Amino acid sequence: MIYSSRDRELVQRLQSEDWSDDMINRYCDYKRNRERTLNRNRSCYSDSTKTKVYKAEWAFEKIHGRGIQFKDYDEARSYLKRVLKSKLWATLCGGNAIHVTLIEKKNVRNSATAGVSWGSRIQLDRNCGLNQYVLLHELAHSCGNMHHDIQFRKDLLRLVSRFMGRDKAKALLEQFRKSKLKMSRKQTVKTPEQWLASYQKMENLRQRKLPSASTT
């Protein structure tokens, strides 16, 4: 079997405990992905919470709106400069404030994408993205969260609190919680024994859900 050299002792121990190569590989994959997830300040490896975040935001916007509506891109850029000059922005960027440029998006009929962030560049849709909330949402991506996970949500709440008000941040947090979106995460990686117990439990549940074979 193929594995990382840093897992050599772990693999040898599991082999001595009669773990199969398949199960060792499964645990090593879990361990590698979990460590990578924690290093990136996330709760899961993929961006699996994106849809829930969008639904929570839609519920928030239905009641509280999207804040300031910019009349054009120049007004949006002026507001962007205000955010980039703030102490909060420097803090969210780890002390080294990232400069972000706002670029225009040509009119697209029935566009469903209000904004896009590429880190140092943000694009806002002329029809549905020229507003305060969408800009803050994209800035929460630009400060190092190219996902919709816990750290993104925490940074977005801080931006909303600072620039839209604490009451709006509290309302947004309430929608996140209603959508069962986590705001904190466990910092641990399961031991092989803990992982195996969890894996076997899930396998037993899957077996119970399988339809029983019919007899004739």
Accessible surface in RSA format (square Angstrom, percent):
REM  Atomic radii and reference values for relative SASA: ProtOr
REM  Chains: A
REM  Algorithm: Lee & Richards
REM  Probe-radius: 1.40
REM  Slices: 20
REM RES _ NUM      All-atoms   Total-Side   Main-Chain    Non-polar    All polar
REM                ABS   REL    ABS   REL    ABS   REL    ABS   REL    ABS   REL
RES MET A   1    81.48  42.2   7.89   5.2  73.59 175.2  23.42  19.9  58.06  76.9
RES ILE A   2   169.24  96.3 148.47 110.6  20.78  50.1 151.65 109.2  17.59  47.7
RES TYR A   3    76.89  35.9  44.75  25.5  32.14  83.6  30.53  22.9  46.36  57.2
RES SER A   4    52.65  44.5  35.53  47.4  17.12  39.4  34.17  72.8  18.48  25.9
RES SER A   5    75.90  64.1  62.19  83.0  13.70  31.6  30.67  65.3  45.23  63.4
RES ARG A   6   154.89  65.0 117.15  59.7  37.73  89.8  70.34  96.1  84.55  51.2
RES ASP A   7     8.89   6.2   8.50   8.5   0.39   0.9   0.39   0.9   8.50   8.5
RES ARG A   8   115.16  48.4 115.04  58.6   0.12   0.3  29.60  40.5  85.55  51.9
RES GLU A   9   145.93  83.8 138.64 104.9   7.28  17.3  53.63 103.7  92.29  75.4
RES LEU A  10    31.01  17.3  23.97  17.1   7.04  17.7  28.77  20.2   2.24   6.0
RES VAL A  11     0.14   0.1   0.14   0.1   0.00   0.0   0.14   0.1   0.00   0.0
RES GLN A  12    95.50  53.4  88.96  65.0   6.54  15.6  30.18  64.2  65.32  49.5
RES ARG A  13    95.16  40.0  88.99  45.4   6.17  14.7  58.61  80.1  36.55  22.2
RES LEU A  14     0.00   0.0   0.00   0.0   0.00   0.0   0.00   0.0   0.00   0.0
RES GLN A  15    80.48  45.0  65.63  48.0  14.85  35.4  23.18  49.3  57.30  43.5
RES SER A  16    88.32  74.6  49.80  66.5  38.52  88.7  51.30 109.2  37.02  51.9
RES GLU A  17    82.51  47.4  57.40  43.4  25.12  59.8  38.18  73.9  44.33  36.2
RES ASP A  18   133.58  93.6 102.56 102.1  31.03  73.4  34.30  80.7  99.28  99.0
RES TRP A  19    34.76  13.9  19.38   9.4  15.38  36.1  15.23   8.1  19.53  31.7
RES SER A  20    59.28  50.1  45.90  61.3  13.39  30.8  52.40 111.6   6.89   9.6
RES ASP A  21    75.08  52.6  69.96  69.6   5.13  12.1  21.88  51.5  53.21  53.1
RES ASP A  22    79.60  55.8  72.90  72.6   6.69  15.8  33.93  79.8  45.67  45.5
RES MET A  23    36.45  18.9  36.45  24.1   0.00   0.0  27.00  23.0   9.44  12.5
RES ILE A  24     0.00   0.0   0.00   0.0   0.00   0.0   0.00   0.0   0.00   0.0
RES ASN A  25    55.87  38.5  55.14  53.3   0.73   1.8  17.91  43.1  37.96  36.7
RES ARG A  26   106.76  44.8 100.79  51.4   5.96  14.2  21.26  29.1  85.49  51.8
RES TYR A  27     6.02   2.8   6.02   3.4   0.00   0.0   0.00   0.0   6.02   7.4
RES CYS A  28     6.58   5.0   6.04   6.7   0.54   1.3   6.04  15.3   0.54   0.6
RES ASP A  29    62.40  43.7  62.40  62.1   0.00   0.0  17.17  40.4  45.22  45.1
RES TYR A  30    50.49  23.6  42.32  24.1   8.16  21.2  46.71  35.1   3.77   4.7
RES LYS A  31    38.05  18.6  38.05  23.3   0.00   0.0  29.30  26.4   8.75   9.3
RES ARG A  32    96.57  40.5  94.13  48.0   2.44   5.8  35.51  48.5  61.06  37.0
RES ASN A  33    51.80  35.7  51.68  49.9   0.13   0.3  10.07  24.2  41.73  40.3
RES ARG A  34    43.49  18.3  39.68  20.2   3.80   9.1  15.01  20.5  28.48  17.3
RES GLU A  35    45.10  25.9  43.26  32.7   1.84   4.4  23.95  46.3  21.15  17.3
RES ARG A  36    81.56  34.2  78.15  39.8   3.41   8.1  18.76  25.6  62.80  38.1
RES THR A  37     4.91   3.5   3.57   3.6   1.34   3.2   2.50   3.4   2.41   3.6
RES LEU A  38    26.17  14.6  19.12  13.7   7.05  17.7  19.30  13.6   6.87  18.5
RES ASN A  39   124.78  86.1  92.50  89.4  32.28  77.7  27.17  65.4  97.61  94.3
RES ARG A  40   128.56  54.0 113.56  57.9  15.00  35.7  41.13  56.2  87.43  53.0
RES ASN A  41    69.53  48.0  68.98  66.7   0.55   1.3   2.80   6.7  66.74  64.5
RES ARG A  42    23.37   9.8  23.37  11.9   0.00   0.0   1.86   2.5  21.51  13.0
RES SER A  43    28.82  24.4  11.99  16.0  16.84  38.8   6.33  13.5  22.49  31.5
RES CYS A  44    35.37  26.8  29.99  33.5   5.38  12.6  32.94  83.4   2.43   2.6
RES TYR A  45   103.60  48.4  89.67  51.0  13.93  36.2  64.90  48.8  38.70  47.7
RES SER A  46    67.34  56.9  58.68  78.3   8.66  19.9  48.75 103.8  18.59  26.0
RES ASP A  47    51.24  35.9  34.05  33.9  17.19  40.6  26.98  63.5  24.27  24.2
RES SER A  48    78.67  66.5  43.99  58.7  34.68  79.9  44.88  95.6  33.80  47.3
RES THR A  49    23.25  16.5  22.93  23.2   0.32   0.8  22.52  30.2   0.73   1.1
RES LYS A  50    87.19  42.5  87.02  53.4   0.17   0.4  29.86  26.9  57.33  61.1
RES THR A  51    78.77  56.0  77.44  78.5   1.33   3.2  45.35  60.9  33.42  50.5
RES LYS A  52    98.27  47.9  97.62  59.9   0.65   1.5  61.46  55.3  36.81  39.2
RES VAL A  53     0.00   0.0   0.00   0.0   0.00   0.0   0.00   0.0   0.00   0.0
RES TYR A  54    75.24  35.1  75.18  42.8   0.06   0.1  49.21  37.0  26.03  32.1
RES LYS A  55   122.41  59.7 115.97  71.2   6.44  15.3  62.44  56.2  59.97  63.9
RES ALA A  56     1.26   1.2   0.00   0.0   1.26   2.9   1.26   1.8   0.00   0.0
RES GLU A  57     9.44   5.4   9.44   7.1   0.00   0.0   1.11   2.1   8.33   6.8
RES TRP A  58   146.80  58.9 140.47  68.0   6.33  14.9 120.75  64.4  26.05  42.3
RES ALA A  59    37.12  34.1  29.19  45.0   7.93  18.0  35.50  50.0   1.61   4.3
RES PHE A  60     0.24   0.1   0.02   0.0   0.23   0.6   0.24   0.1   0.00   0.0
RES GLU A  61    27.88  16.0  19.82  15.0   8.06  19.2   9.47  18.3  18.41  15.0
RES LYS A  62   184.15  89.8 146.32  89.8  37.83  90.1  99.55  89.6  84.60  90.1
RES ILE A  63   122.49  69.7  89.95  67.0  32.53  78.4  94.50  68.0  27.99  76.0
RES HIS A  64    65.19  35.6  45.21  31.4  19.98  51.1  35.39  36.5  29.80  34.7
RES GLY A  65    30.66  37.8   0.00   N/A  30.66  37.8  28.60  78.5   2.06   4.6
RES ARG A  66    67.03  28.1  60.47  30.8   6.56  15.6  19.73  27.0  47.31  28.7
RES GLY A  67    38.01  46.9   0.00   N/A  38.01  46.9  20.62  56.6  17.39  39.0
RES ILE A  68    79.86  45.4  71.85  53.5   8.01  19.3  79.13  57.0   0.73   2.0
RES GLN A  69   121.07  67.7 100.76  73.6  20.30  48.3  56.04 119.3  65.03  49.3
RES PHE A  70    11.87   5.9   1.87   1.2  10.00  26.0   1.97   1.2   9.90  28.3
RES LYS A  71   167.22  81.6 128.85  79.1  38.38  91.4  82.74  74.5  84.48  90.0
RES ASP A  72    52.75  36.9  51.53  51.3   1.22   2.9  26.33  62.0  26.42  26.3
RES TYR A  73     7.10   3.3   6.29   3.6   0.82   2.1   6.29   4.7   0.82   1.0
RES ASP A  74   101.66  71.2  94.45  94.0   7.21  17.1  29.02  68.3  72.64  72.4
RES GLU A  75    60.22  34.6  53.47  40.5   6.75  16.1  28.93  56.0  31.28  25.5
RES ALA A  76     0.00   0.0   0.00   0.0   0.00   0.0   0.00   0.0   0.00   0.0
RES ARG A  77    71.36  30.0  71.17  36.3   0.19   0.5  38.06  52.0  33.30  20.2
RES SER A  78    71.12  60.1  62.05  82.8   9.07  20.9  26.32  56.0  44.80  62.8
RES TYR A  79    17.95   8.4  13.20   7.5   4.75  12.4  17.42  13.1   0.54   0.7
RES LEU A  80     6.05   3.4   6.05   4.3   0.00   0.0   6.05   4.2   0.00   0.0
RES LYS A  81   126.59  61.8 125.38  76.9   1.21   2.9  69.03  62.1  57.56  61.3
RES ARG A  82   123.98  52.1 114.35  58.3   9.63  22.9  50.72  69.3  73.26  44.4
RES VAL A  83     0.00   0.0   0.00   0.0   0.00   0.0   0.00   0.0   0.00   0.0
RES LEU A  84    24.70  13.8  14.88  10.6   9.81  24.7  15.03  10.6   9.67  26.0
RES LYS A  85   173.72  84.8 137.97  84.7  35.75  85.1  92.47  83.2  81.25  86.5
RES SER A  86    14.55  12.3   2.41   3.2  12.14  28.0  12.10  25.8   2.45   3.4
RES LYS A  87   184.98  90.2 176.38 108.2   8.60  20.5 122.58 110.3  62.40  66.5
RES LEU A  88    24.72  13.8  17.78  12.7   6.94  17.5  22.02  15.5   2.71   7.3
RES TRP A  89     0.16   0.1   0.16   0.1   0.00   0.0   0.14   0.1   0.02   0.0
RES ALA A  90    30.12  27.7  30.07  46.4   0.05   0.1  30.12  42.4   0.00   0.0
RES THR A  91    78.28  55.7  61.22  62.1  17.06  40.7  42.28  56.8  36.00  54.4
RES LEU A  92    20.00  11.1   2.40   1.7  17.60  44.2   6.01   4.2  13.99  37.7
RES CYS A  93    20.99  15.9   0.00   0.0  20.99  49.3   3.75   9.5  17.24  18.6
RES GLY A  94    64.52  79.6   0.00   N/A  64.52  79.6  37.67 103.4  26.85  60.1
RES GLY A  95    56.29  69.4   0.00   N/A  56.29  69.4  30.79  84.5  25.50  57.1
RES ASN A  96   121.76  84.0 114.34 110.5   7.41  17.9  33.80  81.3  87.96  85.0
RES ALA A  97    57.37  52.8  27.53  42.5  29.85  67.9  27.53  38.8  29.85  79.1
RES ILE A  98    62.46  35.5  56.38  42.0   6.08  14.6  61.40  44.2   1.06   2.9
RES HIS A  99   134.89  73.7 121.68  84.6  13.21  33.8  91.31  94.1  43.58  50.7
RES VAL A 100     2.26   1.5   0.00   0.0   2.26   5.4   0.00   0.0   2.26   6.1
RES THR A 101    63.33  45.0  60.55  61.4   2.78   6.6  45.31  60.9  18.02  27.2
RES LEU A 102     4.06   2.3   0.00   0.0   4.06  10.2   0.00   0.0   4.06  10.9
RES ILE A 103    45.74  26.0  43.65  32.5   2.09   5.0  45.74  32.9   0.00   0.0
RES GLU A 104    87.53  50.3  68.56  51.9  18.97  45.2  19.95  38.6  67.58  55.2
RES LYS A 105    38.77  18.9  37.12  22.8   1.64   3.9  25.50  22.9  13.27  14.1
RES LYS A 106   182.19  88.9 174.19 106.9   7.99  19.0 120.18 108.2  62.00  66.0
RES ASN A 107    99.81  68.8  73.37  70.9  26.44  63.7  26.23  63.1  73.57  71.1
RES VAL A 108    71.13  46.8  67.84  61.4   3.29   7.9  70.97  61.7   0.16   0.4
RES ARG A 109   224.56  94.3 201.73 102.8  22.83  54.4  77.67 106.1 146.89  89.0
RES ASN A 110   154.60 106.6 111.81 108.1  42.78 103.0  40.92  98.5 113.68 109.9
RES SER A 111    28.81  24.3   3.49   4.7  25.32  58.3   7.73  16.5  21.08  29.5
RES ALA A 112   105.62  97.1  64.45  99.5  41.17  93.7  73.27 103.2  32.35  85.7
RES THR A 113    64.23  45.7  58.96  59.8   5.27  12.6  29.35  39.4  34.88  52.7
RES ALA A 114    18.91  17.4  14.17  21.9   4.74  10.8  14.17  20.0   4.74  12.6
RES GLY A 115    12.95  16.0   0.00   N/A  12.95  16.0   0.00   0.0  12.95  29.0
RES VAL A 116    45.83  30.2  42.88  38.8   2.94   7.1  45.83  39.8   0.00   0.0
RES SER A 117    12.38  10.5   0.57   0.8  11.81  27.2   0.57   1.2  11.81  16.5
RES TRP A 118   119.36  47.9  94.11  45.5  25.25  59.3  71.79  38.3  47.57  77.2
RES GLY A 119    16.97  20.9   0.00   N/A  16.97  20.9  16.97  46.6   0.00   0.0
RES SER A 120    61.96  52.4  57.14  76.3   4.82  11.1  29.10  62.0  32.86  46.0
RES ARG A 121   109.10  45.8 109.10  55.6   0.00   0.0  32.29  44.1  76.82  46.6
RES ILE A 122     0.00   0.0   0.00   0.0   0.00   0.0   0.00   0.0   0.00   0.0
RES GLN A 123    35.44  19.8  34.65  25.3   0.78   1.9   0.23   0.5  35.21  26.7
RES LEU A 124     0.00   0.0   0.00   0.0   0.00   0.0   0.00   0.0   0.00   0.0
RES ASP A 125     0.60   0.4   0.15   0.2   0.45   1.1   0.00   0.0   0.60   0.6
RES ARG A 126    97.29  40.8  84.58  43.1  12.71  30.3  26.31  36.0  70.98  43.0
RES ASN A 127   101.86  70.2  63.99  61.8  37.87  91.2  28.99  69.8  72.87  70.4
RES CYS A 128    42.08  31.8  33.96  37.9   8.13  19.1  36.18  91.7   5.91   6.4
RES GLY A 129     0.00   0.0   0.00   N/A   0.00   0.0   0.00   0.0   0.00   0.0
RES LEU A 130    14.13   7.9  12.09   8.7   2.03   5.1  12.09   8.5   2.03   5.5
RES ASN A 131     2.51   1.7   2.51   2.4   0.00   0.0   0.00   0.0   2.51   2.4
RES GLN A 132     8.22   4.6   8.22   6.0   0.00   0.0   0.00   0.0   8.22   6.2
RES TYR A 133     3.37   1.6   3.37   1.9   0.00   0.0   3.37   2.5   0.00   0.0
RES VAL A 134     8.62   5.7   8.20   7.4   0.42   1.0   8.62   7.5   0.00   0.0
RES LEU A 135     0.00   0.0   0.00   0.0   0.00   0.0   0.00   0.0   0.00   0.0
RES LEU A 136     0.00   0.0   0.00   0.0   0.00   0.0   0.00   0.0   0.00   0.0
RES HIS A 137    14.25   7.8  14.25   9.9   0.00   0.0   7.40   7.6   6.85   8.0
RES GLU A 138    10.01   5.7  10.01   7.6   0.00   0.0   0.00   0.0  10.01   8.2
RES LEU A 139     0.00   0.0   0.00   0.0   0.00   0.0   0.00   0.0   0.00   0.0
RES ALA A 140     0.00   0.0   0.00   0.0   0.00   0.0   0.00   0.0   0.00   0.0
RES HIS A 141    15.98   8.7  15.81  11.0   0.17   0.4   9.90  10.2   6.08   7.1
RES SER A 142     3.79   3.2   0.00   0.0   3.79   8.7   0.06   0.1   3.73   5.2
RES CYS A 143    11.62   8.8   0.00   0.0  11.62  27.3   0.00   0.0  11.62  12.5
RES GLY A 144    58.96  72.7   0.00   N/A  58.96  72.7  31.61  86.7  27.35  61.3
RES ASN A 145     6.21   4.3   6.21   6.0   0.00   0.0   0.00   0.0   6.21   6.0
RES MET A 146   111.83  57.9  83.04  55.0  28.79  68.6  84.69  72.0  27.14  36.0
RES HIS A 147    11.92   6.5   9.81   6.8   2.11   5.4   9.58   9.9   2.34   2.7
RES HIS A 148    11.34   6.2  11.34   7.9   0.00   0.0  10.87  11.2   0.47   0.6
RES ASP A 149     1.11   0.8   1.11   1.1   0.00   0.0   0.89   2.1   0.22   0.2
RES ILE A 150     5.01   2.9   5.01   3.7   0.00   0.0   5.01   3.6   0.00   0.0
RES GLN A 151    49.67  27.8  49.65  36.3   0.01   0.0   9.42  20.0  40.25  30.5
RES PHE A 152     0.00   0.0   0.00   0.0   0.00   0.0   0.00   0.0   0.00   0.0
RES ARG A 153     1.21   0.5   1.21   0.6   0.00   0.0   0.00   0.0   1.21   0.7
RES LYS A 154    87.51  42.7  85.56  52.5   1.95   4.6  39.76  35.8  47.75  50.9
RES ASP A 155     7.94   5.6   7.94   7.9   0.00   0.0   0.00   0.0   7.94   7.9
RES LEU A 156     0.00   0.0   0.00   0.0   0.00   0.0   0.00   0.0   0.00   0.0
RES LEU A 157    22.72  12.7  21.43  15.3   1.28   3.2  21.43  15.1   1.28   3.4
RES ARG A 158   116.65  49.0 110.28  56.2   6.37  15.2  41.78  57.1  74.87  45.4
RES LEU A 159     0.00   0.0   0.00   0.0   0.00   0.0   0.00   0.0   0.00   0.0
RES VAL A 160     0.00   0.0   0.00   0.0   0.00   0.0   0.00   0.0   0.00   0.0
RES SER A 161    36.74  31.1  29.91  39.9   6.84  15.8  12.81  27.3  23.93  33.5
RES ARG A 162   123.39  51.8 101.60  51.8  21.79  51.9  38.93  53.2  84.47  51.2
RES PHE A 163    17.36   8.7   0.22   0.1  17.14  44.6   2.12   1.3  15.23  43.6
RES MET A 164    26.71  13.8   3.26   2.2  23.46  55.8  10.75   9.1  15.97  21.2
RES GLY A 165    24.60  30.3   0.00   N/A  24.60  30.3  23.19  63.6   1.42   3.2
RES ARG A 166   200.64  84.2 193.23  98.5   7.41  17.6  64.64  88.3 135.99  82.4
RES ASP A 167    92.58  64.8  79.36  79.0  13.22  31.3  47.55 111.9  45.03  44.9
RES LYS A 168    52.81  25.8  52.81  32.4   0.00   0.0  19.35  17.4  33.46  35.6
RES ALA A 169    10.92  10.0  10.02  15.5   0.90   2.1  10.34  14.6   0.58   1.5
RES LYS A 170   157.22  76.7 150.84  92.6   6.38  15.2  97.99  88.2  59.22  63.1
RES ALA A 171    16.08  14.8  12.59  19.4   3.49   7.9  15.07  21.2   1.01   2.7
RES LEU A 172     0.00   0.0   0.00   0.0   0.00   0.0   0.00   0.0   0.00   0.0
RES LEU A 173    39.99  22.3  39.99  28.6   0.00   0.0  39.99  28.1   0.00   0.0
RES GLU A 174    86.24  49.5  83.70  63.3   2.54   6.0  27.48  53.1  58.77  48.0
RES GLN A 175    20.34  11.4  20.31  14.8   0.03   0.1   0.66   1.4  19.69  14.9
RES PHE A 176     0.00   0.0   0.00   0.0   0.00   0.0   0.00   0.0   0.00   0.0
RES ARG A 177   155.54  65.3 140.35  71.5  15.19  36.2  48.36  66.1 107.18  65.0
RES LYS A 178   135.23  66.0 104.51  64.1  30.71  73.1  73.74  66.4  61.49  65.5
RES SER A 179    28.42  24.0  15.82  21.1  12.60  29.0  13.47  28.7  14.96  21.0
RES LYS A 180   173.43  84.6 149.88  92.0  23.55  56.1 101.34  91.2  72.09  76.8
RES LEU A 181     8.16   4.5   1.35   1.0   6.80  17.1   2.95   2.1   5.21  14.0
RES LYS A 182   137.16  66.9 127.87  78.5   9.29  22.1  79.84  71.9  57.32  61.1
RES MET A 183    40.78  21.1  29.55  19.6  11.24  26.8  29.55  25.1  11.24  14.9
RES SER A 184    84.39  71.3  75.96 101.4   8.43  19.4  42.37  90.2  42.02  58.9
RES ARG A 185    48.71  20.5  26.14  13.3  22.57  53.7  14.09  19.3  34.62  21.0
RES LYS A 186   165.52  80.7 154.62  94.9  10.90  26.0 103.84  93.5  61.68  65.7
RES GLN A 187   119.92  67.1  98.50  72.0  21.42  51.0  54.32 115.6  65.60  49.8
RES THR A 188    92.92  66.1  86.25  87.4   6.67  15.9  73.30  98.5  19.62  29.7
RES VAL A 189    45.66  30.0  25.86  23.4  19.80  47.7  25.86  22.5  19.80  53.7
RES LYS A 190    82.94  40.5  80.81  49.6   2.13   5.1  53.13  47.8  29.81  31.8
RES THR A 191    61.59  43.8  58.35  59.2   3.25   7.7  58.79  79.0   2.80   4.2
RES PRO A 192     9.23   6.7   9.23   8.4   0.00   0.0   9.23   7.6   0.00   0.0
RES GLU A 193    92.28  53.0  84.53  63.9   7.75  18.5  68.26 132.0  24.02  19.6
RES GLN A 194   104.30  58.3  95.36  69.7   8.94  21.3  36.83  78.4  67.46  51.2
RES TRP A 195    24.18   9.7  24.15  11.7   0.03   0.1  10.51   5.6  13.67  22.2
RES LEU A 196    44.79  24.9  44.79  32.0   0.00   0.0  44.79  31.5   0.00   0.0
RES ALA A 197    60.30  55.4  50.63  78.1   9.67  22.0  54.59  76.9   5.72  15.1
RES SER A 198    37.99  32.1  31.11  41.5   6.87  15.8  16.43  35.0  21.55  30.2
RES TYR A 199    52.09  24.3  46.68  26.6   5.41  14.1  36.54  27.5  15.55  19.2
RES GLN A 200    94.30  52.7  92.76  67.8   1.54   3.7  27.71  59.0  66.60  50.5
RES LYS A 201   138.72  67.7 134.10  82.3   4.62  11.0  80.32  72.3  58.40  62.2
RES MET A 202    89.75  46.5  89.75  59.4   0.00   0.0  67.59  57.5  22.16  29.4
RES GLU A 203    55.90  32.1  55.86  42.3   0.05   0.1  18.67  36.1  37.24  30.4
RES ASN A 204    83.84  57.8  82.12  79.4   1.72   4.1  11.90  28.6  71.94  69.5
RES LEU A 205    65.57  36.5  65.28  46.7   0.29   0.7  65.28  45.8   0.29   0.8
RES ARG A 206   119.84  50.3 116.47  59.4   3.38   8.0  53.45  73.1  66.39  40.2
RES GLN A 207   110.48  61.8  98.03  71.6  12.44  29.6  39.39  83.8  71.09  53.9
RES ARG A 208   190.07  79.8 154.83  78.9  35.24  83.9  62.41  85.3 127.66  77.4
RES LYS A 209   171.24  83.5 140.28  86.1  30.96  73.7  91.07  82.0  80.17  85.4
RES LEU A 210   106.48  59.3  93.87  67.2  12.61  31.7  94.30  66.2  12.18  32.8
RES PRO A 211   122.27  89.1  94.75  86.4  27.52 100.0 105.64  87.2  16.63 103.4
RES SER A 212   108.51  91.7  78.61 104.9  29.91  68.9  52.67 112.2  55.84  78.2
RES ALA A 213    99.58  91.6  66.66 102.9  32.92  74.9  76.26 107.4  23.33  61.8
RES SER A 214   105.29  89.0  73.82  98.5  31.47  72.5  49.87 106.2  55.42  77.6
RES THR A 215   131.70  93.7 102.48 103.9  29.22  69.6  74.80 100.5  56.90  86.0
RES THR A 216   184.37 131.1 106.11 107.6  78.26 186.5 110.47 148.4  73.90 111.7
END  Absolute sums over single chains surface
CHAIN  1 A    13584.7      11242.9       2341.8       7011.8       6572.8
END  Absolute sums over all chains
TOTAL         13584.7      11242.9       2341.8       7011.8       6572.8
